[in-house]
Amino acid sequence: MSFVPDSFSVPTTLVTETFRLHPLTIHDVVRDYDAVMTSQPELWERFGTLWSWPKPDLSFEQDLIDLAWHQKEAQRRQAFTYAVLNPQGTQQVGCVYVDPSSTAKYDASVLYWVRTSELSSGMEAVLGEALRHWFQTEWPFRQIEYPGRTE
């Protein structure tokens, strides 16, 4: 079953002065693995109980499998995952996950993170603000939850 209407054209990019998003695919595995593993303790603290991810021994191959899964979900229009890159597109600085909500109160659940090295720069707040605007103006959802960020 499709998460978004068949007539909806899923956005493929969001570009700001601070970052750019594009759909996460297997071709991002090198940048993604680096971003995940250099931020593993903080990511585990945030997502470990929810997803049991990322474990300290996450392999490159397992990350590739995870990315392939996310890519397939997007092809099926069941969920959407985006790589957050620096403005030059050379380094992955985070990820955005757009999933169906597990509660009827919300149309979608949006989780996002930035790599540990970007936390002190304010990148996470900038990303969050841009995402809220993007989802209000470009996506068909009326009620969006941001787990861990809203009540």
Secondary structure, DSSP 8 states (H G I E B T S, - for coil): --SS-TT------EE-SS-EEEE--GGGHHHHHHHHHHTHHHHHHHHHHHH----TT--HHHHHHHHHHHHHHHHTTS-EEEEEE-TTSSSEEEEEEEE--SSTT-SEEEEEEE-GGGGGGTHHHHHHHHHHHHHHHHS--S-EE-TTT--
